[in-house]
Amino acid sequence: MSTAIVVGAGIGGVTAAVALQRCGWQVTVLERAPELGEVGAGISVWPSAVAVLEELGVKGVEKASVPSQPAGMRKPDGRWVVSAAQLGVEIPVMIHRAQLHDLITAEFGPAVTVRTGYDVRTVEQDADGVTVNGELRAELLVAADGIRSVVRGALYPQYAGPRYSGFTAYRGIADVDLDDGGGETWGSGRVFGFARLIDGRFYWYGTANQPAGAKSEPTVFESWHDPIPRLIAGSEKILQNDIYDLTLPLVPFVRGRVVLLGDAAHAMTPNLGRGACSAIEDAGALARHLGSAGELAAALTAYDAERRRATTKLVRLSRNLGRIAQTENRVVRTVRDGLFAVGGKLVSLRARK
Ligand SMILES: Cc1cc2nc3c(=O)[nH]c(=O)nc-3n(C[C@H](O)[C@H](O)[C@H](O)COP(=O)(O)OP(=O)(O)OC[C@H]3O[C@@H](n4cnc5c(N)ncnc54)[C@H](O)[C@@H]3O)c2cc1C
């Protein structure tokens, strides 16, 4: 049986393990954290990623999630700029991260071994395989070790790596009673979004411009429309993460027998809500290429060609959307909101015709 090591057990790593298992590989997952799991927040999963999970045999994602309401975009005083229903955009499902992670790891069979509390420090490869920390060996290594990937650093020491976006993100889960479908509110240098989870609670996120490394609270949203202050007040725990993405051009996702996947390969800002979905799609593409008869090297080359092109576009698009969403320039904001409003009207007029 072919052997693989997956470094990192985030959503990308565990999906890669399921994908490799499905292709008949023996997989060892190495995770630095003492336990498997995900942070307490929600995540949007787009239809293309749900389809990949289903193809890989991961069941129950749609049952454990809520289709996001056709919400849209508001101003900080609560006035609607445009509704998603008006724009006719594709809508993702919303799920708790831990629940998604559990649904994926539930598919681990006897071919998958997990070692938690294992820190990967060195990776060396030769013509026949890859060695981790001088002691574990496999024919293939999938590096799903996140934006600050040690493996990527070892392969491409000259690469600039993570780049600060200029804004921080707050996230929480609120236990409040609301009759509001959610959506996003865009202000000056700030964005707030929320959506219902299957258990009735609400997942919310807010972003604010500030220097990297500054610790802060989401007090900047206190004067925003209802239910934003209620959502923040109704959350037991608030996470804060500065937002980074990876410098373009991205490095090749394959070098010899080492494959980069997920944020290790293409971390993007969360503006499109596609980072984890892209990691899931990477895993699906890897399984597809490994599953087609042919040499390992050819399969990995095909994976790189498909996924690097697709995710480079998303990293760029997400970064640009982030710049527009976070702008503090009054003129740019007025033009932005005006374009969204006119766009919504045109699309709904066309739909009525
Ligand atoms: C605010 C915010 C909101 C987001 N919202 C969405 C959304 O709605 N939809 C969406 O699709 N995406 C979203 N994303 C993006 C998404 O969270 C990431 O793209 C995704 O979690 C990346 O998964 P990953 O498995 O590649 O990496 P990670 O989740 O970073 O996992 C990497 C794992 O590797 C382990 N590790 C690291 N180094 C080592 C080592 N040396 N040895 C062993 N283990 C190691 C880490 O402990 C970790 O468990 C959001 C991101 C943010 C910040």
The ligand as an SDF file (V2000), in Angstrom:
LIG
                    3D

 53 58  0  0  0  0  0  0  0  0999 V2000
  -11.8910   35.4210   10.2370 C   0  0  0  0  0  0  0  0  0  0  0  0
  -11.8480   34.2880    9.2650 C   0  0  0  0  0  0  0  0  0  0  0  0
  -13.0120   33.8320    8.6750 C   0  0  0  0  0  0  0  0  0  0  0  0
  -12.9640   32.8170    7.7150 C   0  0  0  0  0  0  0  0  0  0  0  0
  -14.1310   32.3830    7.1510 N   0  0  0  0  0  0  0  0  0  0  0  0
  -14.0930   31.4070    6.2170 C   0  0  0  0  0  0  0  0  0  0  0  0
  -15.3100   30.9410    5.6260 C   0  0  0  0  0  0  0  0  0  0  0  0
  -16.4120   31.3760    5.9870 O   0  0  0  0  0  0  0  0  0  0  0  0
  -15.2240   29.9730    4.6540 N   0  0  0  0  0  0  0  0  0  0  0  0
  -14.0260   29.4390    4.2620 C   0  0  0  0  0  0  0  0  0  0  0  0
  -14.0140   28.5750    3.3790 O   0  0  0  0  0  0  0  0  0  0  0  0
  -12.8700   29.8720    4.8180 N   0  0  0  0  0  0  0  0  0  0  0  0
  -12.8660   30.8150    5.7880 C   0  0  0  0  0  0  0  0  0  0  0  0
  -11.7010   31.2370    6.3710 N   0  0  0  0  0  0  0  0  0  0  0  0
  -10.4310   30.6340    5.9440 C   0  0  0  0  0  0  0  0  0  0  0  0
  -10.1960   29.2970    6.6280 C   0  0  0  0  0  0  0  0  0  0  0  0
  -10.2870   29.4470    8.0330 O   0  0  0  0  0  0  0  0  0  0  0  0
   -8.8150   28.7440    6.2810 C   0  0  0  0  0  0  0  0  0  0  0  0
   -8.5820   28.8670    4.9040 O   0  0  0  0  0  0  0  0  0  0  0  0
   -8.7380   27.2700    6.6490 C   0  0  0  0  0  0  0  0  0  0  0  0
   -9.0280   27.0800    8.0080 O   0  0  0  0  0  0  0  0  0  0  0  0
   -7.3380   26.7270    6.3290 C   0  0  0  0  0  0  0  0  0  0  0  0
   -7.2900   25.3780    6.6770 O   0  0  0  0  0  0  0  0  0  0  0  0
   -5.9040   24.6180    6.6320 P   0  0  0  0  0  0  0  0  0  0  0  0
   -6.2170   23.2280    7.1020 O   0  0  0  0  0  0  0  0  0  0  0  0
   -5.2540   24.8000    5.3290 O   0  0  0  0  0  0  0  0  0  0  0  0
   -4.9590   25.3590    7.6870 O   0  0  0  0  0  0  0  0  0  0  0  0
   -5.1310   25.5640    9.2510 P   0  0  0  0  0  0  0  0  0  0  0  0
   -6.5510   25.5960    9.6620 O   0  0  0  0  0  0  0  0  0  0  0  0
   -4.2630   26.7060    9.6110 O   0  0  0  0  0  0  0  0  0  0  0  0
   -4.5150   24.2340    9.8780 O   0  0  0  0  0  0  0  0  0  0  0  0
   -3.1350   24.0010    9.9460 C   0  0  0  0  0  0  0  0  0  0  0  0
   -2.8930   22.9290   10.9970 C   0  0  0  0  0  0  0  0  0  0  0  0
   -1.5180   22.5480   10.9660 O   0  0  0  0  0  0  0  0  0  0  0  0
   -1.0220   22.4560   12.2820 C   0  0  0  0  0  0  0  0  0  0  0  0
    0.4180   22.7130   12.1970 N   0  0  0  0  0  0  0  0  0  0  0  0
    1.0290   23.8670   11.8410 C   0  0  0  0  0  0  0  0  0  0  0  0
    2.3590   23.7090   11.8360 N   0  0  0  0  0  0  0  0  0  0  0  0
    2.5980   22.4180   12.1870 C   0  0  0  0  0  0  0  0  0  0  0  0
    3.7800   21.6660   12.3570 C   0  0  0  0  0  0  0  0  0  0  0  0
    5.0030   22.1930   12.1460 N   0  0  0  0  0  0  0  0  0  0  0  0
    3.6910   20.3700   12.7460 N   0  0  0  0  0  0  0  0  0  0  0  0
    2.4520   19.7960   12.9630 C   0  0  0  0  0  0  0  0  0  0  0  0
    1.2950   20.4760   12.8150 N   0  0  0  0  0  0  0  0  0  0  0  0
    1.3650   21.7770   12.4220 C   0  0  0  0  0  0  0  0  0  0  0  0
   -1.7870   23.5420   13.0430 C   0  0  0  0  0  0  0  0  0  0  0  0
   -1.7870   23.2880   14.4320 O   0  0  0  0  0  0  0  0  0  0  0  0
   -3.1670   23.4260   12.4180 C   0  0  0  0  0  0  0  0  0  0  0  0
   -3.9810   22.4880   13.0910 O   0  0  0  0  0  0  0  0  0  0  0  0
  -11.7240   32.2370    7.3520 C   0  0  0  0  0  0  0  0  0  0  0  0
  -10.5400   32.6790    7.9560 C   0  0  0  0  0  0  0  0  0  0  0  0
  -10.6040   33.6840    8.9200 C   0  0  0  0  0  0  0  0  0  0  0  0
   -9.3140   34.1300    9.5610 C   0  0  0  0  0  0  0  0  0  0  0  0
  1  2  1  0
  2  3  1  0
  2 52  2  0
  3  4  2  0
  4  5  1  0
  4 50  1  0
  5  6  2  0
  6  7  1  0
  6 13  1  0
  7  8  2  0
  7  9  1  0
  9 10  1  0
 10 11  2  0
 10 12  1  0
 12 13  2  0
 13 14  1  0
 14 15  1  0
 14 50  1  0
 15 16  1  0
 16 17  1  0
 16 18  1  0
 18 19  1  0
 18 20  1  0
 20 21  1  0
 20 22  1  0
 22 23  1  0
 23 24  1  0
 24 25  2  0
 24 26  1  0
 24 27  1  0
 27 28  1  0
 28 29  2  0
 28 30  1  0
 28 31  1  0
 31 32  1  0
 32 33  1  0
 33 34  1  0
 33 48  1  0
 34 35  1  0
 35 36  1  0
 35 46  1  0
 36 37  1  0
 36 45  1  0
 37 38  2  0
 38 39  1  0
 39 40  1  0
 39 45  2  0
 40 41  1  0
 40 42  2  0
 42 43  1  0
 43 44  2  0
 44 45  1  0
 46 47  1  0
 46 48  1  0
 48 49  1  0
 50 51  2  0
 51 52  1  0
 52 53  1  0
M  END
$$$$
